[in-house]
Amino acid sequence: MNIEGFRAYCLAKKGVTEEFPFDANTLVYKVMGKMFALTDLDNFESVNLKADPEQVMLLQERFSAVLPGYHMNKKHWISVMLDGTLKDSLICEWIDDSYNLVSASLPKKDREILKEL
């Protein structure tokens, strides 16, 4: 996966914005204002994604390219190394999971707005 593919995939989702809330290099994707994916724009070697806490350890055990979320809550976030060992389709599946987890936790009002988009 390259940065253009990652950006296009994230931005194609409903209610998503692309932001730089931390610095000029940390590219963050949010759904209705809540973060679901981030990466280093200049050094696109990994992406951080939200994950189901029950799956975090399983993913780390099964895939050497999945690490605890760098600078994130290790119970809820994973860092996916983009070292070529994972298929893009699997990374996209995890992006979907992250988006869906965050979307499901939005306040009811925001979930309703998201449905209408």
DAFEN-V384095 format. One record per pair of residues at least 6 apart in sequence whose C-alpha atoms are under 7 Angstrom apart, sorted by the first residue. I is the first residue (numbers start at 1). J is the second residue. Records with the same first field share a line. If there is no record, write none. Layout:
I->J, J
This chain:
1->88
3->44
10->29
11->17
14->114, 117
15->31, 32, 114
16->29, 30, 31, 32
17->29, 30, 31
18->27, 28, 29, 30
19->27, 28, 29
20->26, 27, 28
25->40, 41, 42
26->38, 39, 40, 41
27->38, 39, 40, 41
28->35, 37, 38, 39
29->35, 36, 37, 38
30->36
31->103
32->110
34->102
36->49, 50, 98, 99, 102
37->47, 48, 49
38->47, 48, 49
39->46, 47, 48
45->81, 82
46->79, 80, 81, 82
47->79, 80, 81
48->69, 77, 78, 79, 80
49->77, 78, 79, 95, 98
50->76, 77, 78, 98
51->76, 77, 78, 97, 98
52->76
53->75, 76
56->75, 78
59->66
60->66, 67
65->80, 81
66->78, 79, 80, 81
67->78, 79, 80
68->74, 77, 78, 79
69->77, 78, 79
70->79
103->111
